[in-house]
Amino acid sequence: MQQPTLFSQQPQGITLSEFNSRIEAHLNGQENIHNQWVIAETSDLRLNRSGHCYTELIEKDDKGVTIAKVGAAIWANTYRELYHKFLRATGQVLSTGMKVLVNVTASFHRLYGIKVVINDIDPNYTMGDMARQRQEIINRLTAEGLIDLNKQQPWMGVPQRIAIVSAAGAAGYGDFMNQLTGNAYGLQYYTCLFNAVMQGAQTVPTVLSALDRINQYADLFDCVVIIRGGGATSELNSFDNYDLAAAVARFPLPVIVGIGHERDETVLDYVAAIRVKTPTAAAEWLIQCGADALAHLGELQEAVVTAVRDTLGQAREQLAYYTSMIPATARRIIETNRIRLDNHAKNIPFAVGNLIAGQRTRLERAVERMGDAVAQAMQREQQRLLALGDKATLLSPDNTLRRGYSLVRIGNKCVTAASQLQPGDTVTMQFASGNAEATVNHVENQ
């Protein structure tokens, strides 16, 4: 008997279409996958040219890892209705990364496979999730001690050097500047705009960049103003950001935030030193600081005027009192000084006698010292004169001639150098014991 080979027995199978038909028959008949409300997060949401919206619904665990995923579609007619419904309720456009509560129906087509269709959406769930995220950021800032940090920054008495973070050309920025520069008090403010994108994905990085640039010149400013005019609530979501809120909280200057309308609220409102309703309100707050300072100066001026007036009044009273006291005081002073003068007059003879006696004693002592000094000086001069006489005797011509020297004369003139003689001259030579005449034969100059 022949043994079967490995591939000799063929398993029984069905066609793919039959297999899909069985799935279709089983799945499409399940009521629990029709109009089912599902909590998920949108991912990769996009529109095609026909107006249909396609997205992926995903679920993540606590660590952010995706644990479930399914493709979903919103057909064009439904999408137009849900778009406006969601925007009116949340102020935002349905987009990627949102937590949503959607009503879905799952179906299976033998050619196109499984398809999940979104029939409806509950905006209240998304609004609640947005509020939850905002509260989580606020709780984190509170736990880290940042929520009131900027409120502790010291203020200048009148902040006038203002660093502005806003979009150039924006209506809110224009309103702020018009209000500030046109104030009724004539206050002067010095402003510098640090341009930033105030809506969309670029809001956080550009505002952070503007704050970094301001921080480099922090000593040039008194405070920072972050302003943005009103608009859709969805345009303000970028300001519910932890990194941006932490940067404002840690900023070394007090920060004023005026974003949106009175009804709008962002995380920045919680961490800023001052939160106002609108950009115009931010300008009004700064103007009010100046107005309060002017009012305080007015109060100080009135206080100074009152103090001066009171001081002058007291001074006038004192002056009148002293004026009335002048005659009596003058008489008393004159009488006192007359008595003192009489006492001095009585003491003058005794004082003069004592002074003369003292001076006479000094004069006598001086005369004695002068006689001694003169005698000593005369003795010294006599000794010096005797020494000079001895020296003159020693150096006299007679003594010099006796020591072997002679004087040479031509006529009556003494010859002191050989250059004064010429051969043939007759000279007279004087010696200690007589004279001699000689004729010059030769002259040699040295």
Order of alpha helices (4+ residues) and beta strands (2+ residues): alpha-beta-beta-beta-alpha-beta-beta-alpha-beta-alpha-beta-alpha-beta-alpha-beta-alpha-beta-alpha-alpha-beta-beta-beta-beta
